[in-house]
Amino acid sequence: MTKSRISIDISLDENGKRSGIARLPHSVHRSAYGWLPIPLVSIRNGDGPRVLLMSGTHGDEYEGQVTLTRLAQSLDAENIRGQILILPMANYPAAKAGLRVSPIDGENLNRIYPGDPHGGPSKMIAHFIETELLSRVDVVLDLHSGGSSLNYLGSTVSLAADDPHLLEQSQEMMRVFGAPYGVLFEGRGGIGSSYDAAVRNKIIRIGTELGGRAWVNPALRKLCEAGVRRVLAHLGVISPSLCEPAGPVQFMRVSPQAFVYASTDGIFEAAVCLGDHVNTGDVAGHIYFPDAPMRTPIEEKFQSDGVVICERAIAACQVGDCLFHLGRPV
């Protein structure tokens, strides 16, 4: 496979705790031979499990970025076995700008794996993560939240995989993480996500959806940090004495029918809240038209039963915007 054009200024093969950068080539008018600094931390102590912790795939999702910043400071090599790689701002241009997609090339990092070493910045990052980082580890935790436009209940996320063994392994890791909800998406494979990259590298990947609204929910950040520590302990990387016990996990499946989308432009007022149980045909909310005050509001309805696990965080909407999605308890 073609080698990444992104270079690292620290050794990932030596013991100890090292903080450095991965240099993303970025030639622009003001800097013909420039590069952008992607933060990367390696904490290694001999042989053992190898784990990649990453966040900032979408730059407006912050619970994971804060969690990994805290873990980078608090974890020491002498207290671990194996290796932890920490990538807190995976799509550095997007994370620096606080945007879901890169402000440079408009790419969504979680849709373009395996990337391209000769492509634009985001494709180079995807290729680097898959070939230089995922190829080194046994497990990857890809920490997400709802970003600017969505807000989630505290959830771990994986796919409802066709491979029963892979699904069983993923669910076990989600139980260990201990978020209240374990969300299994149906029909989401093959879209160029980190999940697809993990499957190609034959490693376990779980994600999270913890809050959103482009801010840091302290309770969900604490849940995120505790969950990551529990997974590390479960894998034998750190001592279980450094972890709090996990609570129960309710698994949910998410089908394509679980989503409610805006059918027109306007201002959306929700009729339900996160955590509510709804039935097919229930009213999800109304879209109003302040620019045409005599126009009757549009009623949006749910197309399936389930629990509201995700809500839109912005009242203004356009046709095709996700307003809610449900999970059906397993």
C-alpha positions in Angstrom: 0.0 0.0 0.0 1.2 3.5 -0.8 2.9 5.2 2.1 1.2 8.2 3.8 2.6 11.6 2.9 1.9 12.7 6.5 5.0 12.4 8.7 5.2 12.0 12.5 7.8 13.8 14.6 7.8 11.1 17.4 8.5 7.4 17.4 5.5 5.2 17.9 7.7 2.1 18.4 9.5 3.3 21.6 8.4 3.0 25.2 7.4 6.0 27.2 5.0 8.9 26.9 5.5 11.1 23.8 3.5 14.0 22.6 4.1 15.2 19.0 2.4 16.1 15.8 1.6 14.5 12.5 2.5 17.0 9.7 -0.2 17.3 7.1 1.3 18.8 3.9 -0.7 22.0 3.0 0.6 24.2 0.2 -1.2 27.5 0.0 -0.4 31.0 -1.3 1.1 32.3 2.0 3.1 29.1 2.5 4.2 27.1 -0.5 5.8 24.2 1.5 3.7 24.5 4.6 2.0 21.9 6.8 -0.7 21.7 9.4 0.0 20.1 12.9 -2.3 17.2 13.9 -1.7 16.5 17.6 -0.7 12.9 18.4 0.2 11.2 21.7 1.8 7.8 22.1 1.9 6.1 25.5 3.7 2.8 25.4 5.0 0.2 27.9 6.2 -3.0 26.4 4.0 -5.7 24.7 0.3 -5.8 25.3 -3.0 -4.6 23.8 -2.8 -1.6 21.4 -5.6 0.9 21.3 -6.3 4.0 19.2 -8.4 6.7 20.9 -9.6 9.3 18.5 -12.0 12.3 18.4 -12.4 15.4 16.4 -13.4 13.4 13.3 -16.1 16.1 13.1 -14.7 19.3 14.4 -17.8 20.6 16.2 -18.0 17.6 18.5 -16.3 18.4 21.7 -17.0 15.8 24.5 -14.5 13.4 23.0 -11.8 16.1 22.4 -12.0 17.2 26.0 -11.9 13.6 27.2 -8.8 12.7 25.2 -7.1 15.9 26.2 -7.6 14.9 29.9 -6.5 11.3 29.3 -3.4 12.4 27.5 -2.4 14.3 30.6 -3.4 11.8 33.2 -2.2 8.5 31.8 1.4 7.6 32.2 3.5 4.9 30.6 4.5 3.2 33.8 0.8 2.6 34.6 -0.2 0.9 31.4 0.5 -2.3 29.5 0.8 -2.1 25.7 0.2 1.1 23.8 -2.4 3.9 23.7 -2.4 6.2 20.7 -4.4 9.4 21.3 -5.6 11.5 18.3 -7.8 14.3 19.8 -8.3 16.4 16.6 -8.4 13.7 13.9 -9.6 16.2 11.2 -7.5 19.0 12.4 -8.7 21.7 10.0 -12.3 20.9 10.9 -11.6 20.8 14.6 -9.6 24.0 14.6 -12.5 25.7 12.8 -15.2 24.1 14.9 -17.0 22.7 11.8 -18.3 19.3 11.0 -16.5 19.2 7.7 -13.1 20.5 6.7 -13.1 24.3 5.8 -10.3 23.5 3.3 -11.9 20.9 1.1 -15.5 20.5 2.5 -14.9 16.8 3.1 -16.5 14.7 5.9 -13.7 12.6 7.3 -16.1 9.8 8.3 -17.2 9.3 4.7 -14.0 9.0 2.8 -12.0 6.1 4.2 -9.6 4.6 3.0 -8.7 8.0 1.7 -5.9 8.9 -0.7 -2.3 9.8 0.0 -2.3 12.0 -3.1 -5.8 13.5 -2.5 -6.9 16.7 -0.6 -6.1 17.2 3.1 -9.1 15.2 4.4 -8.3 12.2 2.1 -4.7 12.3 3.2 -5.8 12.3 6.9 -8.1 9.3 6.2 -5.4 7.4 4.5 -2.9 8.2 7.3 -5.3 7.0 10.0 -6.1 3.8 8.2 -2.6 2.8 7.1 -0.4 4.3 9.8 -2.6 4.1 13.0 -5.4 1.5 12.6 -2.8 -0.9 11.2 -1.0 -0.8 14.5 -3.8 -1.4 16.9 -6.3 -4.0 18.1 -9.2 -1.7 19.0 -10.3 1.8 18.1 -12.7 4.0 20.0 -14.0 6.8 17.7 -15.6 9.4 20.0 -18.5 11.4 18.6 -21.4 13.6 19.7 -24.2 15.4 17.9 -22.1 18.4 16.9 -23.8 21.7 16.1 -27.0 20.4 14.6 -27.9 17.4 16.8 -28.1 16.3 20.4 -27.9 12.7 21.6 -28.7 10.7 24.7 -25.5 9.2 26.1 -24.8 6.3 23.7 -22.2 4.0 22.3 -22.6 3.2 18.6 -21.8 0.4 16.3 -23.4 -1.3 13.3 -25.9 -4.1 13.4 -23.3 -6.2 11.5 -24.1 -9.2 9.3 -21.2 -11.0 11.1 -22.6 -12.4 14.4 -19.1 -12.7 15.9 -18.2 -9.1 15.1 -21.6 -7.9 16.5 -21.1 -9.9 19.7 -17.6 -8.4 20.2 -18.9 -4.9 19.6 -21.8 -5.3 22.0 -19.5 -6.7 24.7 -17.3 -3.6 24.3 -20.4 -1.3 24.5 -21.5 -3.0 27.7 -18.0 -2.4 29.2 -18.1 1.3 28.1 -21.3 1.6 30.1 -23.2 4.4 28.3 -27.0 4.1 29.1 -27.8 3.2 25.5 -26.0 1.0 23.0 -27.1 2.0 19.5 -26.9 -0.4 16.5 -27.4 1.2 13.1 -28.8 -0.9 10.3 -27.6 -0.6 6.8 -24.8 1.9 7.4 -21.8 -0.1 6.2 -19.8 0.8 3.1 -20.2 4.6 3.5 -16.5 5.2 4.0 -16.6 5.5 7.8 -14.0 4.5 10.4 -16.1 1.4 11.0 -15.4 0.3 7.4 -11.7 1.1 7.9 -11.7 -1.0 11.1 -13.3 -4.0 9.3 -10.6 -3.8 6.6 -8.0 -3.9 9.3 -9.7 -6.7 11.2 -10.0 -4.8 14.5 -12.9 -3.9 16.8 -14.3 -0.4 16.5 -17.0 1.2 18.7 -18.1 4.8 18.5 -20.0 7.2 20.8 -22.7 9.7 20.4 -22.6 11.8 23.6 -24.5 15.0 23.7 -24.0 17.7 21.1 -25.2 21.2 20.5 -21.6 22.2 19.9 -20.9 22.5 23.6 -19.5 20.2 26.3 -22.0 18.6 28.6 -20.0 18.0 31.8 -22.0 14.9 32.8 -21.6 13.3 29.4 -17.9 14.2 29.3 -17.5 12.4 32.6 -19.4 9.4 31.2 -17.1 9.4 28.1 -13.9 9.5 30.2 -15.2 6.8 32.6 -16.2 4.6 29.6 -12.9 4.9 27.9 -11.1 4.0 31.1 -13.4 0.9 31.5 -12.6 -0.3 28.0 -8.9 0.2 28.6 -9.2 -1.8 31.9 -11.2 -4.5 30.2 -8.5 -4.9 27.6 -5.8 -5.1 30.2 -4.2 -1.8 29.3 -4.8 -0.1 32.7 -5.7 -1.4 36.2 -9.4 -1.9 37.0 -8.8 0.0 40.2 -8.7 3.2 38.1 -12.3 2.7 36.9 -15.8 3.3 38.2 -18.3 0.4 37.7 -20.6 0.6 34.6 -24.3 0.9 34.8 -26.8 -1.1 32.7 -26.9 -0.7 28.9 -30.2 -0.7 26.9 -29.4 -1.8 23.3 -31.3 -0.1 20.5 -31.6 -0.8 16.8 -31.9 2.1 14.4 -33.6 1.4 11.0 -33.9 3.8 8.1 -37.6 4.3 9.1 -36.5 5.7 12.5 -35.5 9.1 11.1 -37.8 12.1 10.8 -36.7 14.7 8.2 -38.0 18.2 7.5 -40.3 18.3 4.6 -39.9 22.0 4.0 -37.9 25.1 5.1 -39.0 26.9 8.2 -38.8 27.0 12.0 -39.2 23.7 13.8 -40.9 23.3 17.2 -40.5 19.9 18.7 -43.5 18.1 20.3 -41.4 15.5 22.1 -38.1 15.3 24.1 -35.1 13.1 24.3 -35.9 9.8 26.0 -39.6 9.9 25.2 -41.3 6.8 23.9 -43.3 7.4 20.7 -45.5 5.4 18.3 -45.9 5.4 14.6 -48.1 8.4 13.5 -47.3 10.4 16.6 -46.6 14.1 16.0 -42.9 14.9 16.1 -43.4 18.7 15.9 -44.5 21.5 13.6 -42.7 23.7 11.1 -43.7 27.3 11.2 -43.3 30.1 8.5 -42.6 33.5 10.0 -42.1 34.9 6.5 -45.7 33.8 5.7 -47.5 34.3 9.0 -50.9 33.2 7.7 -49.5 29.9 6.3 -50.7 26.8 8.3 -47.8 25.0 10.1 -46.7 21.7 8.7 -47.0 18.7 11.0 -44.2 16.2 11.0 -44.9 12.6 12.2 -42.9 9.6 13.3 -42.8 6.7 10.9 -42.0 4.0 13.5 -42.2 3.2 17.2 -39.2 3.8 19.5 -37.4 6.0 21.9 -36.2 9.4 20.9 -32.4 9.2 21.1 -31.4 12.1 18.9 -33.0 15.5 18.4 -32.2 18.5 16.2 -30.5 21.2 18.2 -31.3 24.1 15.8 -34.8 25.5 15.3 -34.3 26.8 11.7 -34.5 23.9 9.3 -34.4 23.2 5.6 -36.0 20.4 3.6 -34.0 17.2 4.2 -32.6 18.2 7.7 -32.8 15.5 10.3 -35.2 16.5 13.1 -35.2 13.3 15.2 -34.2 9.7 15.1 -35.5 6.9 17.2 -34.1 3.7 18.6 -36.1 0.5 19.0 -35.2 -1.4 22.2 -33.7 -4.8 21.5 
